[in-house]
Amino acid sequence: MLREVAANLSFALQYLQQDSRVRLLSYFDVLTGLAKRPLFCQRLKRALRDAGSMRARYAVAVFDVQNLSAINDAFGRHCGDLLLQLIAERLKRRFPDTEMLAHFSGGTFALLTPVSQSTASCMPSLNQELDRLLEEPFLLAGSDVPVAVRSGVAMSPDDGDDPDVLVQRAEASLHNAKVSGQRRGHYSPTQHSEALARVALERRLRQALERREFELHYQPKVDVKTRHIEGAEALIRWRDPERGLVSPAEFLPVLEESGLIVEVGEWVIERAALECRHWQSQGLRAIRVAVNISPIQLCDADFVERFLKHTRTWSTNECGLDVEITEGVVSGDASGQIGKLKALRAVGVKIAIDDFGTGYSSLSRLAQLPIDTLKIDRSFIADMSTGARARRLVSTIIAIARTFNMVVVAEGVEDQEQLDALWHLGCDQSQGYLHSKPLGAEQFAALLEVCGERGLTPNAAAEMPAAIKSRSRAG
């Protein structure tokens, strides 16, 4: 009996100890010893309840260590963990009441502090407090490592009196600071509404991909001398059932920020390949179609293989898909991206730099890149007719392209005067509304059928609606 009682007591003690450990781990972060989000919100609720009777004000600041992943990569994950511990120690020294501190996850910390001033007055002092806290570098692996943070702040009672809402709004202002490139953010209803609208738009874009609401339009690239259609650029469009065609300027930034651009970009490659191959099978003029590739897509380790799986069985030198990138994609240390472009170029894919002249490409850098085509930004073309400086810039870009044996395409050509000037300057190809607006796949096929061999005269696409409609109905 005594042995049985002892065994039961031992089991009960072990269970109680284990239960205490589980509860401890659910409330406190093991690495820093600070409260996790649930406990921080409980403490914030208590502070706000006490503040109600005294009409006190509180600020909730959520701040995030910048470039923590880079520190992990450079020094190792153990040094990144050490940095978080050192930041927690500084917070504890500055705020001895640790009930006002929390570590949410990764490099994100939270701070609750009473304030006696208005929102506008207390923000500078709160920001200075964070700056002083981190002004001294941290010693990691024998090196002094400076650390910077971005922060977002919400105030009680101005921005709410519910603890969860306050924390969410502080996090929302932190996110807005990151998106805008600022170091500090303060919650505002306008920004909150914009953030909600962005979330709703991202959700709609995911549905659009699932429901096949995206489509490709094609704008021809025309030889300046012969006026033959030499190629086309595939441009994504979103046909929202409720709003009709939505401007790419509205949804492309959201695709980039959310990472959806990878899935949508894969769809663009697949769709452009299918339609280009279809035109080939119909015996239309062979052309190459350029698709725009985002930096995020190009960073994908499997990008080259994913691209070629849609083209390798049917593309030729005259017919296939090409790639357009911006100057920023291959700036700085981009050896991996350059290697992928070289791999594509080795199998016949042509590479173009889009909007050339708006970035910071150096001549030495340009000589190292696997580039076949420079596309002159439309802003220079628009200014040619009114400014000698823009004309000289276009002439210089054309001369640079000739030096590196590259093709030059002028974007945004809208009138005959611009086209004539480009002809005199020796530009190779022209793209713009003077020749044709971007057309749906069937309309573009009709354009190829009617104008493919005899050349595309200015406004030809607008002047041949009957042929285009006939082709569309046949499709």
C-alpha positions as CSV (number, residue, x, y, z in Angstrom):
1,M,0.0,0.0,0.0
2,L,2.8,2.4,0.9
3,R,4.6,1.6,-2.4
4,E,1.4,2.3,-4.3
5,V,0.8,5.6,-2.5
6,A,4.4,6.7,-3.1
7,A,4.1,5.9,-6.8
8,N,0.9,7.9,-7.1
9,L,2.4,10.8,-5.3
10,S,5.5,10.7,-7.5
11,F,3.3,10.6,-10.6
12,A,1.3,13.6,-9.4
13,L,4.4,15.7,-8.6
14,Q,5.8,15.0,-12.0
15,Y,2.5,15.9,-13.7
16,L,2.3,19.2,-11.8
17,Q,5.9,20.1,-12.6
18,Q,5.3,19.3,-16.3
19,D,2.1,21.2,-16.3
20,S,3.9,24.2,-14.8
21,R,6.6,24.0,-17.4
22,V,4.0,23.9,-20.2
23,R,2.2,26.9,-18.9
24,L,5.5,28.7,-18.4
25,L,6.5,28.0,-22.0
26,S,3.2,29.2,-23.3
27,Y,3.6,32.6,-21.7
28,F,7.3,33.3,-21.8
29,D,9.9,33.2,-24.6
30,V,12.7,30.8,-23.7
31,L,15.4,32.7,-25.6
32,T,14.8,36.2,-24.1
33,G,12.8,35.5,-21.0
34,L,10.3,38.1,-22.0
35,A,6.5,37.7,-22.2
36,K,5.0,36.3,-25.4
37,R,2.1,38.0,-27.2
38,P,-0.8,36.5,-25.2
39,L,0.7,37.4,-21.8
40,F,1.7,40.9,-23.1
41,C,-1.9,41.5,-24.1
42,Q,-3.2,40.3,-20.7
43,R,-0.9,42.7,-19.0
44,L,-1.9,45.5,-21.4
45,K,-5.5,44.8,-20.6
46,R,-4.8,45.2,-16.9
47,A,-2.9,48.5,-17.5
48,L,-5.6,49.9,-19.7
49,R,-8.3,49.0,-17.1
50,D,-6.3,50.8,-14.3
51,A,-5.6,53.7,-16.7
52,G,-9.3,54.3,-17.2
53,S,-9.9,55.5,-13.7
54,M,-6.9,57.8,-13.8
55,R,-7.3,58.9,-17.4
56,A,-3.7,57.8,-18.1
57,R,-2.3,57.4,-21.6
58,Y,-0.2,54.5,-23.0
59,A,1.8,53.9,-26.1
60,V,2.3,50.4,-27.6
61,A,5.4,50.3,-29.7
62,V,6.2,47.2,-31.8
63,F,9.7,47.2,-33.4
64,D,11.5,44.9,-35.6
65,V,15.3,44.3,-36.1
66,Q,16.3,45.1,-39.6
67,N,18.4,42.6,-41.6
68,L,18.2,39.9,-38.9
69,S,18.3,37.3,-41.7
70,A,21.5,38.8,-43.1
71,I,23.1,38.7,-39.6
72,N,22.1,35.0,-39.3
73,D,23.7,34.3,-42.7
74,A,26.9,36.2,-42.0
75,F,27.6,35.1,-38.4
76,G,25.4,32.0,-38.0
77,R,22.0,31.4,-36.3
78,H,23.5,31.2,-32.9
79,C,24.8,34.8,-33.2
80,G,21.4,35.9,-34.3
81,D,19.9,34.3,-31.2
82,L,22.6,36.0,-29.1
83,L,21.7,39.3,-30.6
84,L,18.1,38.9,-29.6
85,Q,19.2,38.1,-26.0
86,L,21.4,41.2,-25.9
87,I,18.6,43.4,-27.1
88,A,16.3,41.9,-24.5
89,E,19.0,42.6,-21.8
90,R,19.2,46.2,-22.9
91,L,15.4,46.5,-22.7
92,K,15.4,45.1,-19.2
93,R,18.0,47.5,-18.0
94,R,16.2,50.5,-19.5
95,F,12.7,49.3,-18.4
96,P,13.2,47.4,-15.1
97,D,9.4,46.6,-15.0
98,T,9.6,43.7,-17.4
99,E,5.8,43.4,-17.5
100,M,6.0,46.2,-20.0
101,L,8.1,44.2,-22.5
102,A,7.5,41.3,-24.8
103,H,9.2,39.3,-27.6
104,F,6.7,38.3,-30.2
105,S,8.8,36.2,-32.6
106,G,11.9,36.4,-34.7
107,G,13.3,39.9,-34.4
108,T,10.0,41.5,-33.3
109,F,9.7,43.1,-29.8
110,A,7.0,45.1,-28.1
111,L,7.0,47.8,-25.5
112,L,4.3,49.4,-23.4
113,T,5.1,52.7,-21.9
114,P,3.0,55.4,-20.2
115,V,3.0,58.9,-21.8
116,S,1.8,62.2,-20.5
117,Q,1.7,64.2,-23.7
118,S,-0.4,64.2,-26.8
119,T,0.3,61.8,-29.6
120,A,2.2,64.3,-31.7
121,S,4.3,65.5,-28.8
122,C,5.3,62.1,-27.4
123,M,6.3,60.5,-30.7
124,P,9.7,62.2,-31.1
125,S,10.7,61.4,-27.5
126,L,9.7,57.7,-28.0
127,N,11.7,57.4,-31.2
128,Q,14.7,59.0,-29.5
129,E,14.3,56.4,-26.7
130,L,14.5,53.6,-29.2
131,D,17.5,55.2,-30.9
132,R,19.4,55.6,-27.7
133,L,18.7,52.0,-26.8
134,L,20.4,50.7,-29.9
135,E,23.0,53.4,-30.6
136,E,25.9,51.2,-29.3
137,P,26.8,48.3,-31.6
138,F,26.5,44.7,-30.4
139,L,29.5,42.4,-30.0
140,L,29.0,39.3,-32.1
141,A,31.7,36.8,-32.9
142,G,34.4,39.4,-32.1
143,S,32.9,42.1,-34.3
144,D,30.9,45.2,-33.5
145,V,27.6,44.9,-35.3
146,P,25.4,48.0,-35.6
147,V,21.7,47.3,-35.4
148,A,18.7,49.4,-36.6
149,V,15.0,48.8,-36.1
150,R,11.8,49.9,-37.6
151,S,8.9,50.6,-35.3
152,G,5.2,51.2,-35.3
153,V,3.2,52.8,-32.5
154,A,-0.4,52.9,-31.5
155,M,-1.7,55.1,-28.7
156,S,-4.4,54.6,-26.1
157,P,-7.1,55.8,-25.9
158,D,-6.6,57.7,-29.3
159,D,-6.2,54.6,-31.4
160,G,-8.3,52.3,-29.3
161,D,-8.7,50.8,-25.8
162,D,-8.8,47.1,-26.6
163,P,-5.4,45.4,-26.0
164,D,-5.6,43.2,-29.0
165,V,-6.7,46.0,-31.3
166,L,-3.9,48.3,-30.0
167,V,-1.2,45.6,-30.7
168,Q,-2.7,44.9,-34.1
169,R,-2.7,48.6,-35.0
170,A,0.9,49.0,-33.8
171,E,1.9,46.1,-36.0
172,A,-0.1,47.6,-38.9
173,S,1.9,50.9,-38.5
174,L,5.1,48.9,-38.4
175,H,4.1,47.2,-41.7
176,N,3.3,50.5,-43.3
177,A,6.7,51.8,-42.3
178,K,8.4,48.9,-43.9
179,V,6.4,49.2,-47.1
180,S,7.0,53.0,-47.4
181,G,10.7,52.6,-46.5
182,Q,10.4,54.7,-43.3
183,R,12.0,53.9,-40.0
184,R,9.0,55.0,-37.8
185,G,5.3,54.6,-38.2
186,H,2.3,55.7,-36.3
187,Y,-1.2,54.3,-36.7
188,S,-3.6,56.3,-38.7
189,P,-7.2,55.4,-39.8
190,T,-6.3,56.3,-43.4
191,Q,-3.4,53.9,-43.5
192,H,-5.5,51.3,-41.8
193,S,-8.2,51.6,-44.5
194,E,-5.5,51.3,-47.2
195,A,-4.1,48.2,-45.6
196,L,-7.5,46.6,-45.4
197,A,-8.1,47.5,-49.0
198,R,-4.7,46.0,-50.0
199,V,-5.6,42.7,-48.1
200,A,-8.9,42.6,-49.9
201,L,-7.2,43.2,-53.2
202,E,-4.7,40.4,-52.5
203,R,-7.5,38.0,-51.7
204,R,-9.3,38.9,-55.0
205,L,-6.1,38.4,-57.0
206,R,-5.7,34.9,-55.5
207,Q,-9.2,34.2,-56.6
208,A,-8.6,35.7,-60.0
209,L,-5.7,33.3,-60.6
210,E,-7.9,30.3,-59.5
211,R,-10.8,31.5,-61.6
212,R,-8.7,32.3,-64.7
213,E,-9.6,36.0,-64.8
214,F,-6.2,37.0,-66.1
215,E,-5.5,37.3,-69.8
216,L,-2.6,38.4,-72.0
217,H,-2.6,41.2,-74.5
218,Y,0.1,41.6,-77.1
219,Q,1.6,44.8,-78.4
220,P,3.7,44.5,-81.6
221,K,7.3,45.5,-82.0
222,V,7.7,47.0,-85.5
223,D,10.9,47.3,-87.6
224,V,11.4,51.1,-88.0
225,K,12.5,50.7,-91.7
226,T,10.4,47.9,-93.1
227,R,7.4,48.3,-90.7
228,H,7.2,44.5,-90.4
229,I,6.1,43.0,-87.1
230,E,9.3,41.6,-85.6
231,G,7.9,40.6,-82.2
232,A,5.5,41.4,-79.4
233,E,5.4,42.1,-75.7
234,A,3.0,40.1,-73.6
235,L,1.2,42.3,-71.2
236,I,-0.9,40.9,-68.4
237,R,-4.5,42.2,-67.9
238,W,-7.0,41.4,-65.2
239,R,-10.7,41.2,-66.3
240,D,-12.5,41.6,-63.0
241,P,-16.2,40.4,-63.4
242,E,-17.4,43.4,-61.4
243,R,-15.1,46.2,-62.6
244,G,-14.0,45.0,-66.1
245,L,-10.3,45.5,-67.1
246,V,-8.3,46.7,-64.1
247,S,-5.2,48.8,-64.7
248,P,-1.9,46.8,-64.2
249,A,-0.6,49.8,-62.2
250,E,-3.2,48.9,-59.5
251,F,-2.6,45.2,-59.1
252,L,1.0,44.5,-60.2
253,P,2.6,46.1,-57.0
254,V,0.3,43.9,-54.8
255,L,1.4,40.8,-56.8
256,E,5.0,41.8,-56.2
257,E,4.6,42.6,-52.5
258,S,2.6,39.5,-51.7
259,G,4.8,37.1,-53.7
260,L,1.9,36.1,-55.9
261,I,4.0,37.3,-58.8
262,V,5.7,34.0,-58.9
263,E,2.5,32.0,-59.5
264,V,1.1,34.6,-61.9
265,G,4.4,34.9,-63.7
266,E,4.4,31.2,-64.2
267,W,1.0,31.5,-65.7
268,V,2.1,34.3,-68.0
269,I,5.0,32.1,-69.4
270,E,2.7,29.1,-69.9
271,R,-0.1,31.2,-71.5
272,A,2.3,33.1,-73.8
273,A,3.9,29.9,-74.9
274,L,0.6,28.3,-75.7
275,E,-0.6,31.2,-77.8
276,C,2.7,31.7,-79.6
277,R,2.8,28.0,-80.5
278,H,-0.9,28.2,-81.7
279,W,0.0,31.1,-84.0
280,Q,2.9,29.1,-85.3
281,S,0.7,26.1,-86.0
282,Q,-1.7,28.3,-88.0
283,G,1.1,29.4,-90.4
284,L,1.2,33.0,-89.3
285,R,4.3,35.1,-89.4
286,A,6.9,33.7,-87.0
287,I,7.7,36.1,-84.2
288,R,9.2,36.1,-80.8
289,V,7.1,37.1,-77.8
290,A,8.7,38.8,-74.8
291,V,7.4,38.2,-71.2
292,N,8.3,40.4,-68.3
293,I,10.2,38.6,-65.5
294,S,10.2,40.0,-62.0
295,P,13.2,40.0,-59.6
296,I,11.4,37.5,-57.4
297,Q,10.8,35.1,-60.2
298,L,14.4,35.3,-61.3
299,C,15.6,34.5,-57.8
300,D,13.8,31.1,-57.9
301,A,16.4,28.4,-58.1
302,D,14.3,26.4,-60.6
303,F,13.4,29.4,-62.8
304,V,15.4,28.3,-65.9
305,E,13.9,24.8,-65.9
306,R,10.4,26.1,-65.3
307,F,10.8,28.5,-68.2
308,L,12.2,26.0,-70.6
309,K,9.6,23.3,-69.9
310,H,7.1,25.5,-71.8
311,T,9.3,26.2,-74.8
312,R,12.0,23.7,-75.4
313,T,9.9,21.3,-77.6
314,W,8.7,23.8,-80.2
315,S,10.7,27.1,-80.1
316,T,13.0,28.1,-83.0
317,N,15.3,31.0,-83.7
318,E,12.4,32.9,-85.3
319,C,9.6,31.8,-83.0
320,G,9.6,31.5,-79.2
321,L,9.6,33.3,-75.9
322,D,12.1,36.0,-74.8
323,V,12.7,37.6,-71.5
324,E,12.4,41.3,-70.4
325,I,13.9,42.5,-67.1
326,T,14.5,45.8,-65.5
327,E,18.0,47.3,-64.8
328,G,17.6,46.8,-61.1
329,V,17.3,43.0,-61.5
330,V,21.0,42.7,-62.3
331,S,22.4,45.5,-60.2
332,G,24.8,44.9,-57.4
333,D,25.8,41.3,-56.5
334,A,23.5,39.4,-58.9
335,S,25.8,36.6,-60.0
336,G,23.1,34.0,-59.5
337,Q,20.6,35.9,-61.6
338,I,23.1,36.6,-64.3
339,G,24.0,32.9,-64.5
340,K,20.3,32.1,-65.1
341,L,20.1,34.6,-67.9
342,K,23.2,33.2,-69.5
343,A,21.7,29.7,-69.3
344,L,18.6,30.9,-71.1
345,R,20.6,32.8,-73.7
346,A,22.6,29.7,-74.4
347,V,19.5,28.0,-75.7
348,G,18.3,30.8,-77.9
349,V,16.2,33.0,-75.5
350,K,16.9,36.7,-76.1
351,I,17.2,39.0,-73.1
352,A,16.0,42.6,-73.0
353,I,16.5,45.4,-70.5
354,D,13.2,47.2,-70.2
355,D,12.8,50.9,-69.5
356,F,16.5,51.5,-70.1
357,G,17.8,54.8,-69.0
358,T,15.8,55.0,-65.8
359,G,18.2,52.9,-63.7
360,Y,21.8,53.0,-62.9
361,S,23.6,50.7,-65.3
362,S,27.3,51.4,-65.9
363,L,28.9,50.7,-69.2
364,S,31.3,48.2,-67.6
365,R,28.4,46.4,-66.1
366,L,26.4,46.4,-69.3
367,A,29.4,44.8,-71.1
368,Q,29.3,41.8,-68.7
369,L,25.5,41.1,-69.0
370,P,24.0,38.6,-71.4
371,I,21.8,41.3,-73.0
372,D,20.5,41.3,-76.6
373,T,18.1,44.3,-76.5
374,L,17.8,47.7,-74.9
375,K,14.3,49.2,-74.7
376,I,14.4,52.9,-74.4
377,D,12.0,54.2,-71.7
378,R,8.8,55.9,-73.1
379,S,9.6,59.1,-71.1
380,F,12.6,59.9,-73.4
381,I,10.5,59.2,-76.5
382,A,7.7,61.5,-75.3
383,D,10.2,64.4,-74.8
384,M,12.0,64.0,-78.1
385,S,9.7,66.3,-80.1
386,T,9.9,69.1,-77.5
387,G,13.5,68.8,-76.1
388,A,16.9,68.5,-77.7
389,R,18.2,66.9,-74.5
390,A,15.9,64.0,-74.8
391,R,16.8,63.5,-78.4
392,R,20.5,63.5,-77.5
393,L,19.8,60.9,-74.8
394,V,18.0,58.6,-77.2
395,S,20.9,59.0,-79.7
396,T,23.4,58.1,-77.0
397,I,21.4,55.0,-76.0
398,I,21.3,53.9,-79.6
399,A,25.1,54.4,-79.9
400,I,25.7,52.4,-76.7
401,A,23.6,49.6,-78.1
402,R,25.5,49.6,-81.3
403,T,28.8,49.4,-79.4
404,F,27.6,46.1,-77.7
405,N,25.8,44.8,-80.8
406,M,22.4,45.1,-79.2
407,V,19.0,45.7,-80.8
408,V,17.2,49.0,-79.8
409,V,13.5,49.2,-79.2
410,A,11.8,52.5,-78.6
411,E,8.7,52.3,-76.2
412,G,5.7,54.5,-76.2
413,V,5.9,55.8,-79.8
414,E,2.6,57.6,-80.4
415,D,3.0,59.9,-83.4
416,Q,4.7,60.0,-86.9
417,E,7.1,62.7,-85.8
418,Q,8.6,60.4,-83.1
419,L,8.9,57.5,-85.6
420,D,10.6,59.7,-88.2
421,A,13.1,60.9,-85.6
422,L,13.8,57.3,-84.5
423,W,14.4,56.4,-88.2
424,H,16.9,59.2,-88.6
425,L,18.7,58.2,-85.4
426,G,19.0,54.6,-86.5
427,C,16.7,52.9,-84.0
428,D,15.8,49.3,-84.8
429,Q,12.2,48.8,-83.6
430,S,9.3,50.8,-82.4
431,Q,6.5,49.9,-80.0
432,G,3.5,52.0,-79.2
433,Y,0.0,53.2,-79.9
434,L,1.1,54.7,-83.2
435,H,1.2,51.1,-84.5
436,S,-1.3,49.3,-82.2
437,K,-2.6,49.3,-78.7
438,P,-2.1,45.9,-76.9
439,L,-4.5,43.4,-78.4
440,G,-6.1,40.2,-77.2
441,A,-4.6,36.9,-78.5
442,E,-7.2,36.5,-81.3
443,Q,-7.1,40.1,-82.3
444,F,-3.3,40.0,-82.4
445,A,-3.5,36.9,-84.6
446,A,-5.7,38.8,-87.0
447,L,-3.2,41.6,-87.1
448,L,-0.4,39.1,-87.9
449,E,-2.5,37.5,-90.7
450,V,-3.3,40.8,-92.4
451,C,-0.2,42.8,-91.8
452,G,2.4,40.1,-91.2
453,E,4.1,40.2,-94.6
454,R,3.2,43.6,-96.0
455,G,4.2,45.6,-93.0
456,L,2.2,47.5,-90.3
457,T,1.4,51.1,-91.3
458,P,0.7,53.6,-88.5
459,N,-2.8,53.1,-87.0
460,A,-3.3,50.0,-89.2
461,A,-4.7,48.0,-86.2
462,A,-7.4,50.7,-85.6
463,E,-8.3,50.9,-89.3
464,M,-9.0,47.1,-89.7
465,P,-11.8,46.3,-87.2
466,A,-13.7,44.1,-89.7
467,A,-10.7,41.7,-90.2
468,I,-10.0,41.6,-86.5
469,K,-13.7,40.9,-85.6
470,S,-13.9,38.2,-88.3
471,R,-10.8,36.5,-86.9
472,S,-12.1,36.8,-83.3
473,R,-15.4,35.1,-84.3
474,A,-13.5,32.3,-86.1
475,G,-11.4,31.7,-83.0
